[in-house]
């Protein structure tokens, strides 16, 4: 029954790619968006609700799960799929990004990063090998190498140093992963190099030399303008092997996704649909809609009468406004659901468009819809 | 197509009653438990999830909806059923209880109660007539008369004064309700009188003289011991007409429900399954289980492998513990679902038992299960 992690490209249009990859827990159609299940849950949503949005894969956070409830505990309970009742593929990050953004008292050495938990001050050490071990304990279908992620802007020497450390960690991650010999599971390398294209190209080349089942572009969506991000994506994807999936980490808005697919990206993850949903914001074909705005208080229209998801078709804007104003949990639950469903519909739209050779049209029509700002007045 | 509100008793055992009532939005099997949809939402749960617990009717709070989003707005949006996407029966309370417990600067006169909103300080007036008007604007299948609800213990003269005012308000409520002439809709009177049985009997007698589609017992679950509550119930139900449903307001624990059904009650509402669920507590056949307790951290067992609800059968106690400790929204969502489902299963169990003439056995077996404290060790 052993089977390799496979990625198949079925169609391309310009740099945009239509494909699918296969993992031990099933296949995922690409381009794909992965909802973020930070601490073993996509915040507020049952796995059934996540599945009904169209999501085929979720992301789990190594940092959060390592602190609580601990990877050894999750493993003893049958792994993350069983623990959170999500039978489909799971990708876990390496923990590196959250160590940098959430923990305190970090000490970074060649060997590992040592940090204090933001929850209770406990000291933890995370090395490339421990990160792979944790992701194996969680049972991730796709693991990520440990890397060092900087905030932009940063000095070139600093970016180069972090990129080179990340490359050495990539090699150690790969060796640790190979030692597992688990069929069908995948490890992705992460291209670093900030906004310096020479460093990005060097990073990509060296990672390809090591060899991974897929390649991520990391160190973006960390404060840089969208134009910088897209330029890095556009100039990095050609340096990556066509036969492997490409994952743009932590991105982004629906517009980011549209433009990144146009530049050759196959996979995304982002907390925006859930986090912004909890703050009263809806993503839609008509752009973003702030439900806390009083103009929605008497509006009987649903967010999108033609949405493929019933929640977007059923609840009135007035009701969603009421839930948001009253700080009702259901407001965040419904808007998170509606937003993930919109992200999934956007990805499905891009997939169909690439398949049909009309991605350029889809791109233009989608932008026009967002520019419109809302449903046209009757 | 006009149809009266009807209540049919199909079986009794001792004082316990098996029946059903019919409203413009469908029938409800009794004894029934109504989840509380305070501000137009059963906290954290979609209507589909509430329906899947087995609930056939929910309660809406006049006080909360009157403050926000306002009954006129709900009416303009199609009524509460449409607003919250709950197509089945809705009972609304009169607002009186929350005015007493939540608002400030109350002034109670013969005419009405004037109070300051706990949200923004706006002054509101609630009279028996306005309460009926609000409940009509919401479109409640069952409305409740406005009453004055005291905390126990209270002096006899104070209890008598409030009971007599409530009777005068019952009469005004009935007149206001009759003026609507809406077929199939129901108004319930509320028996008051604290723990003084002479006052309770007087209240019941006078309410029956006015005539209502159903009768509630109010002013309980306000701090008195369970024995006091059950004694009042036991001595009040015989004073109410057998052919009308009897509703014990704001009650209670599963044990309260079991004992109150044994004393002739047909309907209940309570925030406990949702509120306690949000605080990490599960109700089950084995009694209450505090999921925040560390003893659950490594427990792979579900809460109840034989529950009729999948959430109670699927998620491990370890996972629920993790969600509660991590303060994840999904913890409250799942435990609210599981708790309402347990309440519904308990009601369904009582209904079947009364039907089969084995309520006494069911009562004993249920108590034994709770006493057990948890699933027996293997």
Interface residues (C-beta under 8 A of the other chain):
Chain A: X39 X40 X41 X43 X44 X45 X46 X68 X69 X73 X76 X77 X78 X83 X84 X85 X297 X298 X300 X311 X314 X315 X316 X318 X319 X321 X322 X323 X325 X326 X328 X329 X330 X332 X333 X334
Chain B: X39 X40 X41 X43 X44 X45 X46 X68 X69 X73 X76 X77 X78 X83 X84 X85 X297 X298 X300 X311 X314 X315 X316 X318 X319 X321 X322 X323 X325 X326 X328 X329 X330 X332 X333 X334
